[in-house]
Amino acid sequence: MISYKKDNLQRHEVTVTEVDEVLNGTESIWLDLGTSPTGNDRLMFVGFTKSGRMLEVGVELIGDDEIVFHAMNAGKKYLTEFTNAQKRN
């Protein structure tokens, strides 16, 4: 099951639909962020929405659940990671 920190999405004017498009995107990449302070694995997905907006989407894995804790326009660090991944493929 997936849930969303809606306050973060609202702050960055990102919709749940846009997050889902990045998480399910065939061109999206993911990066291991290590563990959260509570010991759960965290991943950062980077990819495009259907409208062409590039987002970075942080997901924390808690058992069988996924919590989107962060979503915003992709910053320079993740734009670079995405570009480098595309060059390797």
N, C-alpha and C positions, 0 to 999 in steps of 0.2 A: 504494500500500500504506500502511496506517495502523499505527502502533505507539504504545505507551503507556509513559510513565514510571510504572511500577507503584508505585514508592515514594511518589510524590506522590499517586496515587489512594488508596493505603492510608492515608497520613497524614491525608487529609481524608475518609476513609470513603466514597469514591465508587467505584462499580463500572464496569467497561468497558461493560456494558449501558447504564448511565445516561449515560455519555459519548456513546455511539452514538445514544441517543435525542435528546440535545440537538443533536448534529451533523446529524442527519437530520430534525429537527423542522421542521414547516412554519411554526411561529410563531417559531422561533429567529431571532435577529439576529446579525450579525457586525460586528466593528469592527476596523479596521486598526491594528495595534500598531507598524507600522514594521518595521525590520529588526533581526534578532538581532545579537549581537556577531560572529557568523561570516558575516553578510551575507545571511541567509535571511529571507524574508518571514514575519511572524507575524500571526496573527489571533486575536481573542477572540470566541468564540461564547457567546451568552447565551440560555438558554431553559429550558423545563420538561422534566422527565422524565415518563414516563407516570404515575408516582405523584404528580406535582404538585410535586416538588422543583425549585427553580430553581437552576441551576448556571451558573458561568462556566467555560469550557473554552478553554484556550490551545493553539493549534496552530501548529507551525513547519513551513513548506513547504520541503522539500529535494528539488529535482528533482521526480520523480513521487511522492515519498513524503511522508507527513504524520506528524508526531510530536506526540502530545498530551503537552505538557510540564507542564501545569497543569490541575487540575480541583478545584473546591470549591464550596460554597454561594455563590451570587452575593452579592458585597459591595454596599455602598450605591452606589458609583460605577456599577456595572453594572446594578443594579436601576433606577437613575435613567435610564440610557441606554436600557434596555429599555422602560420606561414612556413615555419621550419618543418612541421609535420607534413604539410602538403608537398614540399620540395622532396622529401624522402620517399613519397609515394609515387 
